[in-house]
Amino acid sequence: MSRAINVKGTPEAVTALCASHALRISVIEPLQSGGVRVVMLDPRDADTLRGLMKAKLIQGEVVRSASHVARQLPAATSRR
């Protein structure tokens, strides 16, 4: 199961909810399409957060900020 979750809400609200349930956040970022993307440190924390916010989960594609750092190499780049 993925540790990344897209939810409707603000970073502050999600951070407060996680703090009140002792859920550990790795990264949280606002989405350009609205809502936030939160990555939990532990998959069990992610499952718990999904349960707590099941009515606010964003399904499908989202638009992330251009300032996020992708870990994959661009498609045209090859490693040698």
mmCIF file of the N, C-alpha and C atoms, coordinates in Angstrom:
data_MODEL
# 
_entry.id   MODEL 
# 
loop_
_atom_site.group_PDB 
_atom_site.id 
_atom_site.type_symbol 
_atom_site.label_atom_id 
_atom_site.label_alt_id 
_atom_site.label_comp_id 
_atom_site.label_asym_id 
_atom_site.label_entity_id 
_atom_site.label_seq_id 
_atom_site.pdbx_PDB_ins_code 
_atom_site.Cartn_x 
_atom_site.Cartn_y 
_atom_site.Cartn_z 
_atom_site.occupancy 
_atom_site.B_iso_or_equiv 
_atom_site.pdbx_formal_charge 
_atom_site.auth_seq_id 
_atom_site.auth_comp_id 
_atom_site.auth_asym_id 
_atom_site.auth_atom_id 
_atom_site.pdbx_PDB_model_num 
ATOM 1   N N  . MET A 1 1  ? 0.844   -1.170 0.000   1.00 0.00 ? 1  MET A N  1 
ATOM 2   C CA . MET A 1 1  ? 0.000   0.000  0.000   1.00 0.00 ? 1  MET A CA 1 
ATOM 3   C C  . MET A 1 1  ? 0.895   1.240  0.000   1.00 0.00 ? 1  MET A C  1 
ATOM 4   N N  . SER A 1 2  ? 0.467   2.247  -0.708  1.00 0.00 ? 2  SER A N  1 
ATOM 5   C CA . SER A 1 2  ? 1.247   3.476  -0.854  1.00 0.00 ? 2  SER A CA 1 
ATOM 6   C C  . SER A 1 2  ? 1.219   4.308  0.426   1.00 0.00 ? 2  SER A C  1 
ATOM 7   N N  . ARG A 1 3  ? 2.323   4.979  0.677   1.00 0.00 ? 3  ARG A N  1 
ATOM 8   C CA . ARG A 1 3  ? 2.376   5.897  1.819   1.00 0.00 ? 3  ARG A CA 1 
ATOM 9   C C  . ARG A 1 3  ? 1.876   7.283  1.446   1.00 0.00 ? 3  ARG A C  1 
ATOM 10  N N  . ALA A 1 4  ? 1.671   7.548  0.146   1.00 0.00 ? 4  ALA A N  1 
ATOM 11  C CA . ALA A 1 4  ? 1.226   8.862  -0.340  1.00 0.00 ? 4  ALA A CA 1 
ATOM 12  C C  . ALA A 1 4  ? -0.298  8.906  -0.410  1.00 0.00 ? 4  ALA A C  1 
ATOM 13  N N  . ILE A 1 5  ? -0.864  10.026 0.044   1.00 0.00 ? 5  ILE A N  1 
ATOM 14  C CA . ILE A 1 5  ? -2.318  10.202 0.069   1.00 0.00 ? 5  ILE A CA 1 
ATOM 15  C C  . ILE A 1 5  ? -2.625  11.612 -0.401  1.00 0.00 ? 5  ILE A C  1 
ATOM 16  N N  . ASN A 1 6  ? -3.619  11.767 -1.260  1.00 0.00 ? 6  ASN A N  1 
ATOM 17  C CA . ASN A 1 6  ? -4.099  13.075 -1.697  1.00 0.00 ? 6  ASN A CA 1 
ATOM 18  C C  . ASN A 1 6  ? -5.443  13.316 -1.025  1.00 0.00 ? 6  ASN A C  1 
ATOM 19  N N  . VAL A 1 7  ? -5.550  14.424 -0.277  1.00 0.00 ? 7  VAL A N  1 
ATOM 20  C CA . VAL A 1 7  ? -6.785  14.711 0.459   1.00 0.00 ? 7  VAL A CA 1 
ATOM 21  C C  . VAL A 1 7  ? -7.217  16.149 0.261   1.00 0.00 ? 7  VAL A C  1 
ATOM 22  N N  . LYS A 1 8  ? -8.523  16.374 0.406   1.00 0.00 ? 8  LYS A N  1 
ATOM 23  C CA . LYS A 1 8  ? -9.066  17.726 0.394   1.00 0.00 ? 8  LYS A CA 1 
ATOM 24  C C  . LYS A 1 8  ? -8.844  18.315 1.784   1.00 0.00 ? 8  LYS A C  1 
ATOM 25  N N  . GLY A 1 9  ? -8.210  19.465 1.839   1.00 0.00 ? 9  GLY A N  1 
ATOM 26  C CA . GLY A 1 9  ? -7.930  20.116 3.111   1.00 0.00 ? 9  GLY A CA 1 
ATOM 27  C C  . GLY A 1 9  ? -6.693  20.982 2.996   1.00 0.00 ? 9  GLY A C  1 
ATOM 28  N N  . THR A 1 10 ? -6.318  21.570 4.112   1.00 0.00 ? 10 THR A N  1 
ATOM 29  C CA . THR A 1 10 ? -5.129  22.420 4.158   1.00 0.00 ? 10 THR A CA 1 
ATOM 30  C C  . THR A 1 10 ? -3.989  21.662 4.832   1.00 0.00 ? 10 THR A C  1 
ATOM 31  N N  . PRO A 1 11 ? -2.749  22.058 4.536   1.00 0.00 ? 11 PRO A N  1 
ATOM 32  C CA . PRO A 1 11 ? -1.623  21.410 5.224   1.00 0.00 ? 11 PRO A CA 1 
ATOM 33  C C  . PRO A 1 11 ? -1.737  21.522 6.754   1.00 0.00 ? 11 PRO A C  1 
ATOM 34  N N  . GLU A 1 12 ? -2.230  22.654 7.221   1.00 0.00 ? 12 GLU A N  1 
ATOM 35  C CA . GLU A 1 12 ? -2.361  22.857 8.662   1.00 0.00 ? 12 GLU A CA 1 
ATOM 36  C C  . GLU A 1 12 ? -3.366  21.885 9.275   1.00 0.00 ? 12 GLU A C  1 
ATOM 37  N N  . ALA A 1 13 ? -4.515  21.704 8.609   1.00 0.00 ? 13 ALA A N  1 
ATOM 38  C CA . ALA A 1 13 ? -5.546  20.806 9.122   1.00 0.00 ? 13 ALA A CA 1 
ATOM 39  C C  . ALA A 1 13 ? -5.074  19.360 9.131   1.00 0.00 ? 13 ALA A C  1 
ATOM 40  N N  . VAL A 1 14 ? -4.395  18.940 8.067   1.00 0.00 ? 14 VAL A N  1 
ATOM 41  C CA . VAL A 1 14 ? -3.903  17.567 7.983   1.00 0.00 ? 14 VAL A CA 1 
ATOM 42  C C  . VAL A 1 14 ? -2.799  17.346 9.018   1.00 0.00 ? 14 VAL A C  1 
ATOM 43  N N  . THR A 1 15 ? -1.917  18.325 9.170   1.00 0.00 ? 15 THR A N  1 
ATOM 44  C CA . THR A 1 15 ? -0.846  18.219 10.165  1.00 0.00 ? 15 THR A CA 1 
ATOM 45  C C  . THR A 1 15 ? -1.422  18.117 11.571  1.00 0.00 ? 15 THR A C  1 
ATOM 46  N N  . ALA A 1 16 ? -2.431  18.921 11.878  1.00 0.00 ? 16 ALA A N  1 
ATOM 47  C CA . ALA A 1 16 ? -3.065  18.887 13.205  1.00 0.00 ? 16 ALA A CA 1 
ATOM 48  C C  . ALA A 1 16 ? -3.742  17.540 13.454  1.00 0.00 ? 16 ALA A C  1 
ATOM 49  N N  . LEU A 1 17 ? -4.433  17.013 12.441  1.00 0.00 ? 17 LEU A N  1 
ATOM 50  C CA . LEU A 1 17 ? -5.091  15.718 12.588  1.00 0.00 ? 17 LEU A CA 1 
ATOM 51  C C  . LEU A 1 17 ? -4.058  14.622 12.844  1.00 0.00 ? 17 LEU A C  1 
ATOM 52  N N  . CYS A 1 18 ? -2.974  14.648 12.073  1.00 0.00 ? 18 CYS A N  1 
ATOM 53  C CA . CYS A 1 18 ? -1.919  13.653 12.253  1.00 0.00 ? 18 CYS A CA 1 
ATOM 54  C C  . CYS A 1 18 ? -1.288  13.755 13.645  1.00 0.00 ? 18 CYS A C  1 
ATOM 55  N N  . ALA A 1 19 ? -1.066  14.965 14.106  1.00 0.00 ? 19 ALA A N  1 
ATOM 56  C CA . ALA A 1 19 ? -0.481  15.162 15.433  1.00 0.00 ? 19 ALA A CA 1 
ATOM 57  C C  . ALA A 1 19 ? -1.409  14.635 16.526  1.00 0.00 ? 19 ALA A C  1 
ATOM 58  N N  . SER A 1 20 ? -2.701  14.855 16.365  1.00 0.00 ? 20 SER A N  1 
ATOM 59  C CA . SER A 1 20 ? -3.643  14.417 17.397  1.00 0.00 ? 20 SER A CA 1 
ATOM 60  C C  . SER A 1 20 ? -3.784  12.898 17.457  1.00 0.00 ? 20 SER A C  1 
ATOM 61  N N  . HIS A 1 21 ? -3.412  12.205 16.376  1.00 0.00 ? 21 HIS A N  1 
ATOM 62  C CA . HIS A 1 21 ? -3.477  10.743 16.343  1.00 0.00 ? 21 HIS A CA 1 
ATOM 63  C C  . HIS A 1 21 ? -2.093  10.103 16.332  1.00 0.00 ? 21 HIS A C  1 
ATOM 64  N N  . ALA A 1 22 ? -1.052  10.893 16.566  1.00 0.00 ? 22 ALA A N  1 
ATOM 65  C CA . ALA A 1 22 ? 0.341   10.417 16.601  1.00 0.00 ? 22 ALA A CA 1 
ATOM 66  C C  . ALA A 1 22 ? 0.749   9.730  15.301  1.00 0.00 ? 22 ALA A C  1 
ATOM 67  N N  . LEU A 1 23 ? 0.317   10.293 14.168  1.00 0.00 ? 23 LEU A N  1 
ATOM 68  C CA . LEU A 1 23 ? 0.693   9.787  12.855  1.00 0.00 ? 23 LEU A CA 1 
ATOM 69  C C  . LEU A 1 23 ? 1.881   10.603 12.355  1.00 0.00 ? 23 LEU A C  1 
ATOM 70  N N  . ARG A 1 24 ? 2.881   9.930  11.814  1.00 0.00 ? 24 ARG A N  1 
ATOM 71  C CA . ARG A 1 24 ? 4.124   10.595 11.430  1.00 0.00 ? 24 ARG A CA 1 
ATOM 72  C C  . ARG A 1 24 ? 4.150   10.938 9.943   1.00 0.00 ? 24 ARG A C  1 
ATOM 73  N N  . ILE A 1 25 ? 4.338   12.221 9.649   1.00 0.00 ? 25 ILE A N  1 
ATOM 74  C CA . ILE A 1 25 ? 4.371   12.721 8.275   1.00 0.00 ? 25 ILE A CA 1 
ATOM 75  C C  . ILE A 1 25 ? 5.819   12.811 7.800   1.00 0.00 ? 25 ILE A C  1 
ATOM 76  N N  . SER A 1 26 ? 6.064   12.329 6.583   1.00 0.00 ? 26 SER A N  1 
ATOM 77  C CA . SER A 1 26 ? 7.364   12.488 5.952   1.00 0.00 ? 26 SER A CA 1 
ATOM 78  C C  . SER A 1 26 ? 7.408   13.801 5.187   1.00 0.00 ? 26 SER A C  1 
ATOM 79  N N  . VAL A 1 27 ? 6.414   14.010 4.300   1.00 0.00 ? 27 VAL A N  1 
ATOM 80  C CA . VAL A 1 27 ? 6.350   15.209 3.466   1.00 0.00 ? 27 VAL A CA 1 
ATOM 81  C C  . VAL A 1 27 ? 4.892   15.593 3.291   1.00 0.00 ? 27 VAL A C  1 
ATOM 82  N N  . ILE A 1 28 ? 4.633   16.902 3.278   1.00 0.00 ? 28 ILE A N  1 
ATOM 83  C CA . ILE A 1 28 ? 3.295   17.391 2.969   1.00 0.00 ? 28 ILE A CA 1 
ATOM 84  C C  . ILE A 1 28 ? 3.446   18.569 2.014   1.00 0.00 ? 28 ILE A C  1 
ATOM 85  N N  . GLU A 1 29 ? 2.619   18.591 0.962   1.00 0.00 ? 29 GLU A N  1 
ATOM 86  C CA . GLU A 1 29 ? 2.712   19.682 -0.016  1.00 0.00 ? 29 GLU A CA 1 
ATOM 87  C C  . GLU A 1 29 ? 1.319   20.047 -0.509  1.00 0.00 ? 29 GLU A C  1 
ATOM 88  N N  . PRO A 1 30 ? 1.052   21.346 -0.661  1.00 0.00 ? 30 PRO A N  1 
ATOM 89  C CA . PRO A 1 30 ? -0.226  21.760 -1.243  1.00 0.00 ? 30 PRO A CA 1 
ATOM 90  C C  . PRO A 1 30 ? -0.264  21.393 -2.728  1.00 0.00 ? 30 PRO A C  1 
ATOM 91  N N  . LEU A 1 31 ? -1.438  21.031 -3.209  1.00 0.00 ? 31 LEU A N  1 
ATOM 92  C CA . LEU A 1 31 ? -1.612  20.687 -4.620  1.00 0.00 ? 31 LEU A CA 1 
ATOM 93  C C  . LEU A 1 31 ? -2.183  21.870 -5.374  1.00 0.00 ? 31 LEU A C  1 
ATOM 94  N N  . GLN A 1 32 ? -1.726  22.080 -6.604  1.00 0.00 ? 32 GLN A N  1 
ATOM 95  C CA . GLN A 1 32 ? -2.260  23.173 -7.412  1.00 0.00 ? 32 GLN A CA 1 
ATOM 96  C C  . GLN A 1 32 ? -3.723  22.941 -7.743  1.00 0.00 ? 32 GLN A C  1 
ATOM 97  N N  . SER A 1 33 ? -4.118  21.683 -7.830  1.00 0.00 ? 33 SER A N  1 
ATOM 98  C CA . SER A 1 33 ? -5.505  21.371 -8.159  1.00 0.00 ? 33 SER A CA 1 
ATOM 99  C C  . SER A 1 33 ? -6.416  21.423 -6.931  1.00 0.00 ? 33 SER A C  1 
ATOM 100 N N  . GLY A 1 34 ? -5.856  21.782 -5.778  1.00 0.00 ? 34 GLY A N  1 
ATOM 101 C CA . GLY A 1 34 ? -6.621  21.877 -4.539  1.00 0.00 ? 34 GLY A CA 1 
ATOM 102 C C  . GLY A 1 34 ? -6.360  20.683 -3.644  1.00 0.00 ? 34 GLY A C  1 
ATOM 103 N N  . GLY A 1 35 ? -6.290  20.926 -2.369  1.00 0.00 ? 35 GLY A N  1 
ATOM 104 C CA . GLY A 1 35 ? -6.001  19.870 -1.412  1.00 0.00 ? 35 GLY A CA 1 
ATOM 105 C C  . GLY A 1 35 ? -4.514  19.759 -1.138  1.00 0.00 ? 35 GLY A C  1 
ATOM 106 N N  . VAL A 1 36 ? -4.139  18.643 -0.531  1.00 0.00 ? 36 VAL A N  1 
ATOM 107 C CA . VAL A 1 36 ? -2.730  18.415 -0.194  1.00 0.00 ? 36 VAL A CA 1 
ATOM 108 C C  . VAL A 1 36 ? -2.340  16.978 -0.513  1.00 0.00 ? 36 VAL A C  1 
ATOM 109 N N  . ARG A 1 37 ? -1.057  16.817 -0.745  1.00 0.00 ? 37 ARG A N  1 
ATOM 110 C CA . ARG A 1 37 ? -0.468  15.480 -0.896  1.00 0.00 ? 37 ARG A CA 1 
ATOM 111 C C  . ARG A 1 37 ? 0.371   15.271 0.349   1.00 0.00 ? 37 ARG A C  1 
ATOM 112 N N  . VAL A 1 38 ? 0.092   14.204 1.058   1.00 0.00 ? 38 VAL A N  1 
ATOM 113 C CA . VAL A 1 38 ? 0.842   13.901 2.271   1.00 0.00 ? 38 VAL A CA 1 
ATOM 114 C C  . VAL A 1 38 ? 1.443   12.508 2.129   1.00 0.00 ? 38 VAL A C  1 
ATOM 115 N N  . VAL A 1 39 ? 2.720   12.394 2.496   1.00 0.00 ? 39 VAL A N  1 
ATOM 116 C CA . VAL A 1 39 ? 3.416   11.111 2.483   1.00 0.00 ? 39 VAL A CA 1 
ATOM 117 C C  . VAL A 1 39 ? 3.747   10.781 3.929   1.00 0.00 ? 39 VAL A C  1 
ATOM 118 N N  . MET A 1 40 ? 3.268   9.637  4.364   1.00 0.00 ? 40 MET A N  1 
ATOM 119 C CA . MET A 1 40 ? 3.489   9.222  5.744   1.00 0.00 ? 40 MET A CA 1 
ATOM 120 C C  . MET A 1 40 ? 4.799   8.441  5.851   1.00 0.00 ? 40 MET A C  1 
ATOM 121 N N  . LEU A 1 41 ? 5.371   8.399  7.049   1.00 0.00 ? 41 LEU A N  1 
ATOM 122 C CA . LEU A 1 41 ? 6.606   7.649  7.261   1.00 0.00 ? 41 LEU A CA 1 
ATOM 123 C C  . LEU A 1 41 ? 6.365   6.143  7.270   1.00 0.00 ? 41 LEU A C  1 
ATOM 124 N N  . ASP A 1 42 ? 5.176   5.740  7.671   1.00 0.00 ? 42 ASP A N  1 
ATOM 125 C CA . ASP A 1 42 ? 4.872   4.318  7.828   1.00 0.00 ? 42 ASP A CA 1 
ATOM 126 C C  . ASP A 1 42 ? 3.587   3.974  7.079   1.00 0.00 ? 42 ASP A C  1 
ATOM 127 N N  . PRO A 1 43 ? 3.551   2.863  6.362   1.00 0.00 ? 43 PRO A N  1 
ATOM 128 C CA . PRO A 1 43 ? 2.323   2.492  5.650   1.00 0.00 ? 43 PRO A CA 1 
ATOM 129 C C  . PRO A 1 43 ? 1.119   2.312  6.581   1.00 0.00 ? 43 PRO A C  1 
ATOM 130 N N  . ARG A 1 44 ? 1.361   1.884  7.810   1.00 0.00 ? 44 ARG A N  1 
ATOM 131 C CA . ARG A 1 44 ? 0.249   1.740  8.761   1.00 0.00 ? 44 ARG A CA 1 
ATOM 132 C C  . ARG A 1 44 ? -0.339  3.098  9.115   1.00 0.00 ? 44 ARG A C  1 
ATOM 133 N N  . ASP A 1 45 ? 0.520   4.117  9.227   1.00 0.00 ? 45 ASP A N  1 
ATOM 134 C CA . ASP A 1 45 ? 0.030   5.478  9.469   1.00 0.00 ? 45 ASP A CA 1 
ATOM 135 C C  . ASP A 1 45 ? -0.800  5.954  8.274   1.00 0.00 ? 45 ASP A C  1 
ATOM 136 N N  . ALA A 1 46 ? -0.366  5.600  7.064   1.00 0.00 ? 46 ALA A N  1 
ATOM 137 C CA . ALA A 1 46 ? -1.110  5.983  5.860   1.00 0.00 ? 46 ALA A CA 1 
ATOM 138 C C  . ALA A 1 46 ? -2.494  5.338  5.860   1.00 0.00 ? 46 ALA A C  1 
ATOM 139 N N  . ASP A 1 47 ? -2.570  4.065  6.231   1.00 0.00 ? 47 ASP A N  1 
ATOM 140 C CA . ASP A 1 47 ? -3.863  3.383  6.293   1.00 0.00 ? 47 ASP A CA 1 
ATOM 141 C C  . ASP A 1 47 ? -4.774  4.024  7.332   1.00 0.00 ? 47 ASP A C  1 
ATOM 142 N N  . THR A 1 48 ? -4.206  4.398  8.469   1.00 0.00 ? 48 THR A N  1 
ATOM 143 C CA . THR A 1 48 ? -4.990  5.050  9.517   1.00 0.00 ? 48 THR A CA 1 
ATOM 144 C C  . THR A 1 48 ? -5.518  6.390  9.030   1.00 0.00 ? 48 THR A C  1 
ATOM 145 N N  . LEU A 1 49 ? -4.657  7.174  8.371   1.00 0.00 ? 49 LEU A N  1 
ATOM 146 C CA . LEU A 1 49 ? -5.084  8.479  7.856   1.00 0.00 ? 49 LEU A CA 1 
ATOM 147 C C  . LEU A 1 49 ? -6.165  8.313  6.789   1.00 0.00 ? 49 LEU A C  1 
ATOM 148 N N  . ARG A 1 50 ? -6.031  7.315  5.930   1.00 0.00 ? 50 ARG A N  1 
ATOM 149 C CA . ARG A 1 50 ? -7.077  7.056  4.927   1.00 0.00 ? 50 ARG A CA 1 
ATOM 150 C C  . ARG A 1 50 ? -8.417  6.785  5.595   1.00 0.00 ? 50 ARG A C  1 
ATOM 151 N N  . GLY A 1 51 ? -8.394  6.042  6.682   1.00 0.00 ? 51 GLY A N  1 
ATOM 152 C CA . GLY A 1 51 ? -9.629  5.752  7.415   1.00 0.00 ? 51 GLY A CA 1 
ATOM 153 C C  . GLY A 1 51 ? -10.220 6.995  8.051   1.00 0.00 ? 51 GLY A C  1 
ATOM 154 N N  . LEU A 1 52 ? -9.360  7.839  8.610   1.00 0.00 ? 52 LEU A N  1 
ATOM 155 C CA . LEU A 1 52 ? -9.829  9.072  9.261   1.00 0.00 ? 52 LEU A CA 1 
ATOM 156 C C  . LEU A 1 52 ? -10.378 10.080 8.264   1.00 0.00 ? 52 LEU A C  1 
ATOM 157 N N  . MET A 1 53 ? -9.809  10.095 7.058   1.00 0.00 ? 53 MET A N  1 
ATOM 158 C CA . MET A 1 53 ? -10.188 11.108 6.070   1.00 0.00 ? 53 MET A CA 1 
ATOM 159 C C  . MET A 1 53 ? -10.879 10.498 4.846   1.00 0.00 ? 53 MET A C  1 
ATOM 160 N N  . LYS A 1 54 ? -11.538 9.351  5.016   1.00 0.00 ? 54 LYS A N  1 
ATOM 161 C CA . LYS A 1 54 ? -12.106 8.652  3.861   1.00 0.00 ? 54 LYS A CA 1 
ATOM 162 C C  . LYS A 1 54 ? -13.097 9.504  3.073   1.00 0.00 ? 54 LYS A C  1 
ATOM 163 N N  . ALA A 1 55 ? -13.790 10.425 3.729   1.00 0.00 ? 55 ALA A N  1 
ATOM 164 C CA . ALA A 1 55 ? -14.739 11.298 3.019   1.00 0.00 ? 55 ALA A CA 1 
ATOM 165 C C  . ALA A 1 55 ? -14.024 12.412 2.256   1.00 0.00 ? 55 ALA A C  1 
ATOM 166 N N  . LYS A 1 56 ? -12.737 12.632 2.534   1.00 0.00 ? 56 LYS A N  1 
ATOM 167 C CA . LYS A 1 56 ? -11.997 13.729 1.908   1.00 0.00 ? 56 LYS A CA 1 
ATOM 168 C C  . LYS A 1 56 ? -10.869 13.261 0.994   1.00 0.00 ? 56 LYS A C  1 
ATOM 169 N N  . LEU A 1 57 ? -10.812 11.978 0.690   1.00 0.00 ? 57 LEU A N  1 
ATOM 170 C CA . LEU A 1 57 ? -9.773  11.470 -0.205  1.00 0.00 ? 57 LEU A CA 1 
ATOM 171 C C  . LEU A 1 57 ? -10.026 11.959 -1.622  1.00 0.00 ? 57 LEU A C  1 
ATOM 172 N N  . ILE A 1 58 ? -8.956  12.334 -2.311  1.00 0.00 ? 58 ILE A N  1 
ATOM 173 C CA . ILE A 1 58 ? -9.038  12.753 -3.711  1.00 0.00 ? 58 ILE A CA 1 
ATOM 174 C C  . ILE A 1 58 ? -8.715  11.544 -4.568  1.00 0.00 ? 58 ILE A C  1 
ATOM 175 N N  . GLN A 1 59 ? -9.638  11.170 -5.419  1.00 0.00 ? 59 GLN A N  1 
ATOM 176 C CA . GLN A 1 59 ? -9.453  10.031 -6.326  1.00 0.00 ? 59 GLN A CA 1 
ATOM 177 C C  . GLN A 1 59 ? -8.964  10.549 -7.675  1.00 0.00 ? 59 GLN A C  1 
ATOM 178 N N  . GLY A 1 60 ? -8.142  9.782  -8.360  1.00 0.00 ? 60 GLY A N  1 
ATOM 179 C CA . GLY A 1 60 ? -7.693  10.150 -9.697  1.00 0.00 ? 60 GLY A CA 1 
ATOM 180 C C  . GLY A 1 60 ? -6.464  11.044 -9.689  1.00 0.00 ? 60 GLY A C  1 
ATOM 181 N N  . GLU A 1 61 ? -6.256  11.664 -10.834 1.00 0.00 ? 61 GLU A N  1 
ATOM 182 C CA . GLU A 1 61 ? -5.065  12.493 -11.048 1.00 0.00 ? 61 GLU A CA 1 
ATOM 183 C C  . GLU A 1 61 ? -5.180  13.834 -10.308 1.00 0.00 ? 61 GLU A C  1 
ATOM 184 N N  . VAL A 1 62 ? -4.040  14.338 -9.864  1.00 0.00 ? 62 VAL A N  1 
ATOM 185 C CA . VAL A 1 62 ? -3.954  15.659 -9.242  1.00 0.00 ? 62 VAL A CA 1 
ATOM 186 C C  . VAL A 1 62 ? -2.838  16.437 -9.927  1.00 0.00 ? 62 VAL A C  1 
ATOM 187 N N  . VAL A 1 63 ? -2.872  17.759 -9.785  1.00 0.00 ? 63 VAL A N  1 
ATOM 188 C CA . VAL A 1 63 ? -1.819  18.607 -10.350 1.00 0.00 ? 63 VAL A CA 1 
ATOM 189 C C  . VAL A 1 63 ? -0.913  19.040 -9.208  1.00 0.00 ? 63 VAL A C  1 
ATOM 190 N N  . ARG A 1 64 ? 0.326   18.566 -9.270  1.00 0.00 ? 64 ARG A N  1 
ATOM 191 C CA . ARG A 1 64 ? 1.302   18.921 -8.241  1.00 0.00 ? 64 ARG A CA 1 
ATOM 192 C C  . ARG A 1 64 ? 2.005   20.213 -8.622  1.00 0.00 ? 64 ARG A C  1 
ATOM 193 N N  . SER A 1 65 ? 2.584   20.862 -7.637  1.00 0.00 ? 65 SER A N  1 
ATOM 194 C CA . SER A 1 65 ? 3.328   22.087 -7.844  1.00 0.00 ? 65 SER A CA 1 
ATOM 195 C C  . SER A 1 65 ? 4.571   21.803 -8.680  1.00 0.00 ? 65 SER A C  1 
ATOM 196 N N  . ALA A 1 66 ? 4.917   22.740 -9.525  1.00 0.00 ? 66 ALA A N  1 
ATOM 197 C CA . ALA A 1 66 ? 6.121   22.585 -10.342 1.00 0.00 ? 66 ALA A CA 1 
ATOM 198 C C  . ALA A 1 66 ? 7.380   22.601 -9.488  1.00 0.00 ? 66 ALA A C  1 
ATOM 199 N N  . SER A 1 67 ? 7.285   23.062 -8.255  1.00 0.00 ? 67 SER A N  1 
ATOM 200 C CA . SER A 1 67 ? 8.464   23.167 -7.403  1.00 0.00 ? 67 SER A CA 1 
ATOM 201 C C  . SER A 1 67 ? 8.804   21.869 -6.685  1.00 0.00 ? 67 SER A C  1 
ATOM 202 N N  . HIS A 1 68 ? 7.943   20.833 -6.791  1.00 0.00 ? 68 HIS A N  1 
ATOM 203 C CA . HIS A 1 68 ? 8.292   19.568 -6.138  1.00 0.00 ? 68 HIS A CA 1 
ATOM 204 C C  . HIS A 1 68 ? 9.445   18.912 -6.898  1.00 0.00 ? 68 HIS A C  1 
ATOM 205 N N  . VAL A 1 69 ? 10.227  18.160 -6.194  1.00 0.00 ? 69 VAL A N  1 
ATOM 206 C CA . VAL A 1 69 ? 11.401  17.531 -6.782  1.00 0.00 ? 69 VAL A CA 1 
ATOM 207 C C  . VAL A 1 69 ? 11.052  16.094 -7.135  1.00 0.00 ? 69 VAL A C  1 
ATOM 208 N N  . ALA A 1 70 ? 11.099  15.782 -8.415  1.00 0.00 ? 70 ALA A N  1 
ATOM 209 C CA . ALA A 1 70 ? 10.844  14.413 -8.863  1.00 0.00 ? 70 ALA A CA 1 
ATOM 210 C C  . ALA A 1 70 ? 12.107  13.585 -8.668  1.00 0.00 ? 70 ALA A C  1 
ATOM 211 N N  . ARG A 1 71 ? 11.939  12.347 -8.279  1.00 0.00 ? 71 ARG A N  1 
ATOM 212 C CA . ARG A 1 71 ? 13.095  11.475 -8.072  1.00 0.00 ? 71 ARG A CA 1 
ATOM 213 C C  . ARG A 1 71 ? 13.456  10.697 -9.324  1.00 0.00 ? 71 ARG A C  1 
ATOM 214 N N  . GLN A 1 72 ? 12.566  10.659 -10.302 1.00 0.00 ? 72 GLN A N  1 
ATOM 215 C CA . GLN A 1 72 ? 12.859  9.933  -11.529 1.00 0.00 ? 72 GLN A CA 1 
ATOM 216 C C  . GLN A 1 72 ? 13.611  10.834 -12.498 1.00 0.00 ? 72 GLN A C  1 
ATOM 217 N N  . LEU A 1 73 ? 14.435  10.208 -13.328 1.00 0.00 ? 73 LEU A N  1 
ATOM 218 C CA . LEU A 1 73 ? 15.118  10.944 -14.373 1.00 0.00 ? 73 LEU A CA 1 
ATOM 219 C C  . LEU A 1 73 ? 14.115  11.279 -15.467 1.00 0.00 ? 73 LEU A C  1 
ATOM 220 N N  . PRO A 1 74 ? 14.277  12.405 -16.143 1.00 0.00 ? 74 PRO A N  1 
ATOM 221 C CA . PRO A 1 74 ? 13.404  12.700 -17.278 1.00 0.00 ? 74 PRO A CA 1 
ATOM 222 C C  . PRO A 1 74 ? 13.486  11.590 -18.321 1.00 0.00 ? 74 PRO A C  1 
ATOM 223 N N  . ALA A 1 75 ? 12.414  11.396 -19.088 1.00 0.00 ? 75 ALA A N  1 
ATOM 224 C CA . ALA A 1 75 ? 12.338  10.288 -20.039 1.00 0.00 ? 75 ALA A CA 1 
ATOM 225 C C  . ALA A 1 75 ? 13.465  10.316 -21.065 1.00 0.00 ? 75 ALA A C  1 
ATOM 226 N N  . ALA A 1 76 ? 13.935  11.500 -21.471 1.00 0.00 ? 76 ALA A N  1 
ATOM 227 C CA . ALA A 1 76 ? 14.977  11.620 -22.491 1.00 0.00 ? 76 ALA A CA 1 
ATOM 228 C C  . ALA A 1 76 ? 16.376  11.350 -21.929 1.00 0.00 ? 76 ALA A C  1 
ATOM 229 N N  . THR A 1 77 ? 16.520  11.283 -20.640 1.00 0.00 ? 77 THR A N  1 
ATOM 230 C CA . THR A 1 77 ? 17.825  11.097 -20.022 1.00 0.00 ? 77 THR A CA 1 
ATOM 231 C C  . THR A 1 77 ? 18.103  9.606  -19.833 1.00 0.00 ? 77 THR A C  1 
ATOM 232 N N  . SER A 1 78 ? 19.285  9.193  -20.173 1.00 0.00 ? 78 SER A N  1 
ATOM 233 C CA . SER A 1 78 ? 19.659  7.795  -19.947 1.00 0.00 ? 78 SER A CA 1 
ATOM 234 C C  . SER A 1 78 ? 20.893  7.752  -19.066 1.00 0.00 ? 78 SER A C  1 
ATOM 235 N N  . ARG A 1 79 ? 20.960  6.705  -18.269 1.00 0.00 ? 79 ARG A N  1 
ATOM 236 C CA . ARG A 1 79 ? 22.128  6.518  -17.409 1.00 0.00 ? 79 ARG A CA 1 
ATOM 237 C C  . ARG A 1 79 ? 23.106  5.605  -18.122 1.00 0.00 ? 79 ARG A C  1 
ATOM 238 N N  . ARG A 1 80 ? 24.378  5.956  -18.034 1.00 0.00 ? 80 ARG A N  1 
ATOM 239 C CA . ARG A 1 80 ? 25.411  5.109  -18.641 1.00 0.00 ? 80 ARG A CA 1 
ATOM 240 C C  . ARG A 1 80 ? 26.537  4.941  -17.701 1.00 0.00 ? 80 ARG A C  1 
# 
